[in-house]
Structure formats: C-alpha cells, structure tokens
Amino acid sequence: MTSKELLYVEDALGHEKFMKCCSKDTSAMLQDPALSAYIGGLEKKHEEIYNKFLNLL
C-alpha cells in the first residue's frame, strides 16, 4: 500500500468513527422509537464500513 493510499484509509477511518459516534449519540437522544431504531441501524452500518477499512490495514 502506498503512503497516499494509507492516508486515504486513515482519513476514511476517522470519518467513519465520527459518523458512528454521531449516530450513537443521536439515537440515544431521540424519543421517537422508529427514528431511534433507524439511526441505530446507521450506526451499525458505519461500524461495518469502519471494520472493512480497518481490515485493509
């Protein structure tokens, strides 16, 4: 992996971690159960993407 590709993966990991944390926090604050469940699903999706990028390293 080139240094440029490594920088891209590191950047993508940071973005996915941020999105996962935002989704988790937002889901916990919501009072609507359906909306909270949807945002919880987004959290899981971002965690999956994070793990896929992590496996590239």
PyMOL Python script that loads the backbone (N, CA, C, O; Angstrom):
from pymol import cmd

cmd.read_pdbstr("""\
ATOM      1  N   MET A   1       0.856  -1.174   0.000  1.00  0.00           N
ATOM      2  CA  MET A   1       0.000   0.000   0.000  1.00  0.00           C
ATOM      3  C   MET A   1       0.898   1.233   0.000  1.00  0.00           C
ATOM      4  O   MET A   1       1.841   1.336   0.785  1.00  0.00           O
ATOM      5  N   THR A   2       0.588   2.153  -0.888  1.00  0.00           N
ATOM      6  CA  THR A   2       1.388   3.379  -0.963  1.00  0.00           C
ATOM      7  C   THR A   2       1.035   4.301   0.192  1.00  0.00           C
ATOM      8  O   THR A   2       0.016   4.116   0.858  1.00  0.00           O
ATOM      9  N   SER A   3       1.876   5.284   0.422  1.00  0.00           N
ATOM     10  CA  SER A   3       1.625   6.233   1.511  1.00  0.00           C
ATOM     11  C   SER A   3       0.354   7.045   1.251  1.00  0.00           C
ATOM     12  O   SER A   3      -0.363   7.400   2.186  1.00  0.00           O
ATOM     13  N   LYS A   4       0.081   7.333  -0.016  1.00  0.00           N
ATOM     14  CA  LYS A   4      -1.127   8.088  -0.354  1.00  0.00           C
ATOM     15  C   LYS A   4      -2.374   7.245  -0.057  1.00  0.00           C
ATOM     16  O   LYS A   4      -3.365   7.759   0.462  1.00  0.00           O
ATOM     17  N   GLU A   5      -2.319   5.965  -0.384  1.00  0.00           N
ATOM     18  CA  GLU A   5      -3.447   5.075  -0.096  1.00  0.00           C
ATOM     19  C   GLU A   5      -3.643   4.914   1.407  1.00  0.00           C
ATOM     20  O   GLU A   5      -4.775   4.866   1.888  1.00  0.00           O
ATOM     21  N   LEU A   6      -2.551   4.832   2.139  1.00  0.00           N
ATOM     22  CA  LEU A   6      -2.631   4.719   3.593  1.00  0.00           C
ATOM     23  C   LEU A   6      -3.281   5.958   4.193  1.00  0.00           C
ATOM     24  O   LEU A   6      -4.099   5.848   5.107  1.00  0.00           O
ATOM     25  N   LEU A   7      -2.928   7.125   3.691  1.00  0.00           N
ATOM     26  CA  LEU A   7      -3.543   8.364   4.171  1.00  0.00           C
ATOM     27  C   LEU A   7      -5.042   8.366   3.898  1.00  0.00           C
ATOM     28  O   LEU A   7      -5.828   8.819   4.730  1.00  0.00           O
ATOM     29  N   TYR A   8      -5.437   7.859   2.729  1.00  0.00           N
ATOM     30  CA  TYR A   8      -6.854   7.796   2.395  1.00  0.00           C
ATOM     31  C   TYR A   8      -7.584   6.876   3.367  1.00  0.00           C
ATOM     32  O   TYR A   8      -8.655   7.224   3.863  1.00  0.00           O
ATOM     33  N   VAL A   9      -7.019   5.714   3.640  1.00  0.00           N
ATOM     34  CA  VAL A   9      -7.665   4.759   4.556  1.00  0.00           C
ATOM     35  C   VAL A   9      -7.755   5.347   5.960  1.00  0.00           C
ATOM     36  O   VAL A   9      -8.782   5.213   6.626  1.00  0.00           O
ATOM     37  N   GLU A  10      -6.686   5.996   6.409  1.00  0.00           N
ATOM     38  CA  GLU A  10      -6.716   6.621   7.741  1.00  0.00           C
ATOM     39  C   GLU A  10      -7.782   7.714   7.812  1.00  0.00           C
ATOM     40  O   GLU A  10      -8.480   7.839   8.819  1.00  0.00           O
ATOM     41  N   ASP A  11      -7.905   8.492   6.762  1.00  0.00           N
ATOM     42  CA  ASP A  11      -8.916   9.548   6.711  1.00  0.00           C
ATOM     43  C   ASP A  11     -10.320   8.943   6.730  1.00  0.00           C
ATOM     44  O   ASP A  11     -11.205   9.423   7.439  1.00  0.00           O
ATOM     45  N   ALA A  12     -10.510   7.898   5.952  1.00  0.00           N
ATOM     46  CA  ALA A  12     -11.819   7.235   5.908  1.00  0.00           C
ATOM     47  C   ALA A  12     -12.164   6.620   7.261  1.00  0.00           C
ATOM     48  O   ALA A  12     -13.321   6.664   7.679  1.00  0.00           O
ATOM     49  N   LEU A  13     -11.181   6.050   7.949  1.00  0.00           N
ATOM     50  CA  LEU A  13     -11.416   5.501   9.285  1.00  0.00           C
ATOM     51  C   LEU A  13     -11.882   6.594  10.244  1.00  0.00           C
ATOM     52  O   LEU A  13     -12.803   6.385  11.034  1.00  0.00           O
ATOM     53  N   GLY A  14     -11.246   7.746  10.171  1.00  0.00           N
ATOM     54  CA  GLY A  14     -11.641   8.865  11.027  1.00  0.00           C
ATOM     55  C   GLY A  14     -13.057   9.326  10.752  1.00  0.00           C
ATOM     56  O   GLY A  14     -13.809   9.612  11.684  1.00  0.00           O
ATOM     57  N   HIS A  15     -13.430   9.401   9.480  1.00  0.00           N
ATOM     58  CA  HIS A  15     -14.789   9.821   9.124  1.00  0.00           C
ATOM     59  C   HIS A  15     -15.823   8.811   9.603  1.00  0.00           C
ATOM     60  O   HIS A  15     -16.862   9.186  10.147  1.00  0.00           O
ATOM     61  N   GLU A  16     -15.536   7.538   9.401  1.00  0.00           N
ATOM     62  CA  GLU A  16     -16.491   6.505   9.816  1.00  0.00           C
ATOM     63  C   GLU A  16     -16.628   6.441  11.332  1.00  0.00           C
ATOM     64  O   GLU A  16     -17.727   6.224  11.843  1.00  0.00           O
ATOM     65  N   LYS A  17     -15.539   6.625  12.048  1.00  0.00           N
ATOM     66  CA  LYS A  17     -15.600   6.648  13.513  1.00  0.00           C
ATOM     67  C   LYS A  17     -16.458   7.816  13.986  1.00  0.00           C
ATOM     68  O   LYS A  17     -17.274   7.672  14.897  1.00  0.00           O
ATOM     69  N   PHE A  18     -16.265   8.978  13.353  1.00  0.00           N
ATOM     70  CA  PHE A  18     -17.051  10.164  13.694  1.00  0.00           C
ATOM     71  C   PHE A  18     -18.542   9.925  13.430  1.00  0.00           C
ATOM     72  O   PHE A  18     -19.381  10.248  14.271  1.00  0.00           O
ATOM     73  N   MET A  19     -18.869   9.356  12.259  1.00  0.00           N
ATOM     74  CA  MET A  19     -20.267   9.102  11.915  1.00  0.00           C
ATOM     75  C   MET A  19     -20.894   8.081  12.860  1.00  0.00           C
ATOM     76  O   MET A  19     -22.061   8.211  13.230  1.00  0.00           O
ATOM     77  N   LYS A  20     -20.129   7.071  13.250  1.00  0.00           N
ATOM     78  CA  LYS A  20     -20.633   6.065  14.187  1.00  0.00           C
ATOM     79  C   LYS A  20     -20.954   6.698  15.536  1.00  0.00           C
ATOM     80  O   LYS A  20     -22.000   6.428  16.127  1.00  0.00           O
ATOM     81  N   CYS A  21     -20.047   7.540  16.015  1.00  0.00           N
ATOM     82  CA  CYS A  21     -20.267   8.215  17.304  1.00  0.00           C
ATOM     83  C   CYS A  21     -21.462   9.165  17.242  1.00  0.00           C
ATOM     84  O   CYS A  21     -22.262   9.220  18.176  1.00  0.00           O
ATOM     85  N   CYS A  22     -21.585   9.913  16.140  1.00  0.00           N
ATOM     86  CA  CYS A  22     -22.715  10.834  15.986  1.00  0.00           C
ATOM     87  C   CYS A  22     -24.042  10.069  15.940  1.00  0.00           C
ATOM     88  O   CYS A  22     -25.032  10.484  16.543  1.00  0.00           O
ATOM     89  N   SER A  23     -24.046   8.971  15.231  1.00  0.00           N
ATOM     90  CA  SER A  23     -25.259   8.163  15.127  1.00  0.00           C
ATOM     91  C   SER A  23     -25.650   7.601  16.483  1.00  0.00           C
ATOM     92  O   SER A  23     -26.826   7.597  16.847  1.00  0.00           O
ATOM     93  N   LYS A  24     -24.664   7.128  17.226  1.00  0.00           N
ATOM     94  CA  LYS A  24     -24.933   6.555  18.552  1.00  0.00           C
ATOM     95  C   LYS A  24     -25.503   7.616  19.491  1.00  0.00           C
ATOM     96  O   LYS A  24     -26.491   7.373  20.184  1.00  0.00           O
ATOM     97  N   ASP A  25     -24.884   8.780  19.509  1.00  0.00           N
ATOM     98  CA  ASP A  25     -25.343   9.867  20.378  1.00  0.00           C
ATOM     99  C   ASP A  25     -26.740  10.336  19.991  1.00  0.00           C
ATOM    100  O   ASP A  25     -27.585  10.570  20.856  1.00  0.00           O
ATOM    101  N   THR A  26     -26.979  10.470  18.699  1.00  0.00           N
ATOM    102  CA  THR A  26     -28.278  10.938  18.216  1.00  0.00           C
ATOM    103  C   THR A  26     -29.366   9.924  18.529  1.00  0.00           C
ATOM    104  O   THR A  26     -30.460  10.297  18.952  1.00  0.00           O
ATOM    105  N   SER A  27     -29.079   8.658  18.325  1.00  0.00           N
ATOM    106  CA  SER A  27     -30.048   7.606  18.600  1.00  0.00           C
ATOM    107  C   SER A  27     -30.448   7.602  20.072  1.00  0.00           C
ATOM    108  O   SER A  27     -31.614   7.377  20.398  1.00  0.00           O
ATOM    109  N   ALA A  28     -29.497   7.847  20.953  1.00  0.00           N
ATOM    110  CA  ALA A  28     -29.776   7.860  22.393  1.00  0.00           C
ATOM    111  C   ALA A  28     -30.641   9.053  22.793  1.00  0.00           C
ATOM    112  O   ALA A  28     -31.390   8.973  23.767  1.00  0.00           O
ATOM    113  N   MET A  29     -30.545  10.155  22.052  1.00  0.00           N
ATOM    114  CA  MET A  29     -31.296  11.367  22.408  1.00  0.00           C
ATOM    115  C   MET A  29     -32.726  11.373  21.862  1.00  0.00           C
ATOM    116  O   MET A  29     -33.584  12.091  22.377  1.00  0.00           O
ATOM    117  N   LEU A  30     -32.980  10.584  20.832  1.00  0.00           N
ATOM    118  CA  LEU A  30     -34.290  10.627  20.188  1.00  0.00           C
ATOM    119  C   LEU A  30     -35.353   9.946  21.035  1.00  0.00           C
ATOM    120  O   LEU A  30     -35.093   8.938  21.692  1.00  0.00           O
ATOM    121  N   GLN A  31     -36.553  10.511  21.009  1.00  0.00           N
ATOM    122  CA  GLN A  31     -37.666   9.934  21.754  1.00  0.00           C
ATOM    123  C   GLN A  31     -38.558   9.076  20.878  1.00  0.00           C
ATOM    124  O   GLN A  31     -39.256   8.199  21.387  1.00  0.00           O
ATOM    125  N   ASP A  32     -38.550   9.305  19.587  1.00  0.00           N
ATOM    126  CA  ASP A  32     -39.337   8.509  18.649  1.00  0.00           C
ATOM    127  C   ASP A  32     -38.640   7.153  18.452  1.00  0.00           C
ATOM    128  O   ASP A  32     -37.524   7.107  17.935  1.00  0.00           O
ATOM    129  N   PRO A  33     -39.282   6.056  18.854  1.00  0.00           N
ATOM    130  CA  PRO A  33     -38.631   4.744  18.766  1.00  0.00           C
ATOM    131  C   PRO A  33     -38.275   4.330  17.334  1.00  0.00           C
ATOM    132  O   PRO A  33     -37.227   3.725  17.112  1.00  0.00           O
ATOM    133  N   ALA A  34     -39.125   4.646  16.379  1.00  0.00           N
ATOM    134  CA  ALA A  34     -38.854   4.260  14.996  1.00  0.00           C
ATOM    135  C   ALA A  34     -37.640   5.015  14.446  1.00  0.00           C
ATOM    136  O   ALA A  34     -36.779   4.427  13.792  1.00  0.00           O
ATOM    137  N   LEU A  35     -37.583   6.291  14.712  1.00  0.00           N
ATOM    138  CA  LEU A  35     -36.457   7.099  14.247  1.00  0.00           C
ATOM    139  C   LEU A  35     -35.168   6.693  14.962  1.00  0.00           C
ATOM    140  O   LEU A  35     -34.102   6.642  14.348  1.00  0.00           O
ATOM    141  N   SER A  36     -35.268   6.409  16.241  1.00  0.00           N
ATOM    142  CA  SER A  36     -34.114   5.968  17.004  1.00  0.00           C
ATOM    143  C   SER A  36     -33.578   4.641  16.465  1.00  0.00           C
ATOM    144  O   SER A  36     -32.366   4.448  16.372  1.00  0.00           O
ATOM    145  N   ALA A  37     -34.479   3.737  16.113  1.00  0.00           N
ATOM    146  CA  ALA A  37     -34.067   2.447  15.548  1.00  0.00           C
ATOM    147  C   ALA A  37     -33.401   2.640  14.190  1.00  0.00           C
ATOM    148  O   ALA A  37     -32.421   1.963  13.879  1.00  0.00           O
ATOM    149  N   TYR A  38     -33.921   3.549  13.389  1.00  0.00           N
ATOM    150  CA  TYR A  38     -33.324   3.830  12.076  1.00  0.00           C
ATOM    151  C   TYR A  38     -31.906   4.368  12.231  1.00  0.00           C
ATOM    152  O   TYR A  38     -30.990   3.923  11.540  1.00  0.00           O
ATOM    153  N   ILE A  39     -31.728   5.323  13.137  1.00  0.00           N
ATOM    154  CA  ILE A  39     -30.406   5.903  13.366  1.00  0.00           C
ATOM    155  C   ILE A  39     -29.476   4.844  13.969  1.00  0.00           C
ATOM    156  O   ILE A  39     -28.280   4.830  13.678  1.00  0.00           O
ATOM    157  N   GLY A  40     -30.022   3.963  14.804  1.00  0.00           N
ATOM    158  CA  GLY A  40     -29.220   2.860  15.331  1.00  0.00           C
ATOM    159  C   GLY A  40     -28.731   1.952  14.215  1.00  0.00           C
ATOM    160  O   GLY A  40     -27.614   1.438  14.279  1.00  0.00           O
ATOM    161  N   GLY A  41     -29.556   1.749  13.193  1.00  0.00           N
ATOM    162  CA  GLY A  41     -29.147   0.972  12.033  1.00  0.00           C
ATOM    163  C   GLY A  41     -28.019   1.651  11.272  1.00  0.00           C
ATOM    164  O   GLY A  41     -27.117   0.990  10.758  1.00  0.00           O
ATOM    165  N   LEU A  42     -28.078   2.978  11.205  1.00  0.00           N
ATOM    166  CA  LEU A  42     -26.994   3.724  10.556  1.00  0.00           C
ATOM    167  C   LEU A  42     -25.687   3.567  11.331  1.00  0.00           C
ATOM    168  O   LEU A  42     -24.608   3.469  10.747  1.00  0.00           O
ATOM    169  N   GLU A  43     -25.809   3.545  12.661  1.00  0.00           N
ATOM    170  CA  GLU A  43     -24.616   3.343  13.491  1.00  0.00           C
ATOM    171  C   GLU A  43     -23.957   1.997  13.158  1.00  0.00           C
ATOM    172  O   GLU A  43     -22.738   1.910  13.015  1.00  0.00           O
ATOM    173  N   LYS A  44     -24.779   0.961  13.039  1.00  0.00           N
ATOM    174  CA  LYS A  44     -24.243  -0.363  12.713  1.00  0.00           C
ATOM    175  C   LYS A  44     -23.625  -0.382  11.316  1.00  0.00           C
ATOM    176  O   LYS A  44     -22.597  -1.024  11.102  1.00  0.00           O
ATOM    177  N   LYS A  45     -24.245   0.317  10.370  1.00  0.00           N
ATOM    178  CA  LYS A  45     -23.718   0.381   9.017  1.00  0.00           C
ATOM    179  C   LYS A  45     -22.345   1.060   8.995  1.00  0.00           C
ATOM    180  O   LYS A  45     -21.429   0.600   8.314  1.00  0.00           O
ATOM    181  N   HIS A  46     -22.214   2.146   9.737  1.00  0.00           N
ATOM    182  CA  HIS A  46     -20.929   2.854   9.789  1.00  0.00           C
ATOM    183  C   HIS A  46     -19.874   2.010  10.509  1.00  0.00           C
ATOM    184  O   HIS A  46     -18.691   2.076  10.175  1.00  0.00           O
ATOM    185  N   GLU A  47     -20.295   1.228  11.483  1.00  0.00           N
ATOM    186  CA  GLU A  47     -19.347   0.335  12.149  1.00  0.00           C
ATOM    187  C   GLU A  47     -18.848  -0.742  11.179  1.00  0.00           C
ATOM    188  O   GLU A  47     -17.669  -1.095  11.190  1.00  0.00           O
ATOM    189  N   GLU A  48     -19.748  -1.258  10.345  1.00  0.00           N
ATOM    190  CA  GLU A  48     -19.353  -2.246   9.339  1.00  0.00           C
ATOM    191  C   GLU A  48     -18.355  -1.645   8.347  1.00  0.00           C
ATOM    192  O   GLU A  48     -17.353  -2.274   8.009  1.00  0.00           O
ATOM    193  N   ILE A  49     -18.631  -0.442   7.891  1.00  0.00           N
ATOM    194  CA  ILE A  49     -17.734   0.224   6.950  1.00  0.00           C
ATOM    195  C   ILE A  49     -16.379   0.485   7.612  1.00  0.00           C
ATOM    196  O   ILE A  49     -15.331   0.299   6.993  1.00  0.00           O
ATOM    197  N   TYR A  50     -16.411   0.917   8.876  1.00  0.00           N
ATOM    198  CA  TYR A  50     -15.173   1.153   9.626  1.00  0.00           C
ATOM    199  C   TYR A  50     -14.337  -0.127   9.674  1.00  0.00           C
ATOM    200  O   TYR A  50     -13.130  -0.098   9.431  1.00  0.00           O
ATOM    201  N   ASN A  51     -14.982  -1.241   9.988  1.00  0.00           N
ATOM    202  CA  ASN A  51     -14.271  -2.518  10.081  1.00  0.00           C
ATOM    203  C   ASN A  51     -13.711  -2.956   8.723  1.00  0.00           C
ATOM    204  O   ASN A  51     -12.632  -3.546   8.664  1.00  0.00           O
ATOM    205  N   LYS A  52     -14.427  -2.675   7.638  1.00  0.00           N
ATOM    206  CA  LYS A  52     -13.920  -3.006   6.313  1.00  0.00           C
ATOM    207  C   LYS A  52     -12.662  -2.215   5.982  1.00  0.00           C
ATOM    208  O   LYS A  52     -11.705  -2.758   5.430  1.00  0.00           O
ATOM    209  N   PHE A  53     -12.668  -0.932   6.320  1.00  0.00           N
ATOM    210  CA  PHE A  53     -11.470  -0.113   6.098  1.00  0.00           C
ATOM    211  C   PHE A  53     -10.329  -0.587   6.997  1.00  0.00           C
ATOM    212  O   PHE A  53      -9.177  -0.634   6.568  1.00  0.00           O
ATOM    213  N   LEU A  54     -10.649  -0.935   8.237  1.00  0.00           N
ATOM    214  CA  LEU A  54      -9.633  -1.398   9.161  1.00  0.00           C
ATOM    215  C   LEU A  54      -8.989  -2.688   8.672  1.00  0.00           C
ATOM    216  O   LEU A  54      -7.794  -2.898   8.881  1.00  0.00           O
ATOM    217  N   ASN A  55      -9.749  -3.538   8.035  1.00  0.00           N
ATOM    218  CA  ASN A  55      -9.220  -4.789   7.516  1.00  0.00           C
ATOM    219  C   ASN A  55      -8.265  -4.566   6.341  1.00  0.00           C
ATOM    220  O   ASN A  55      -7.486  -5.457   6.002  1.00  0.00           O
ATOM    221  N   LEU A  56      -8.319  -3.401   5.725  1.00  0.00           N
ATOM    222  CA  LEU A  56      -7.384  -3.094   4.640  1.00  0.00           C
ATOM    223  C   LEU A  56      -5.961  -2.916   5.163  1.00  0.00           C
ATOM    224  O   LEU A  56      -4.988  -3.091   4.430  1.00  0.00           O
ATOM    225  N   LEU A  57      -5.859  -2.567   6.441  1.00  0.00           N
ATOM    226  CA  LEU A  57      -4.541  -2.365   7.026  1.00  0.00           C
ATOM    227  C   LEU A  57      -4.034  -3.683   7.485  1.00  0.00           C
ATOM    228  O   LEU A  57      -2.927  -3.767   8.018  1.00  0.00           O
TER     229      LEU A  57
END
""", "prot")
cmd.dss("prot")
cmd.show_as("cartoon", "prot")
cmd.util.cbc("prot")
cmd.orient("prot")
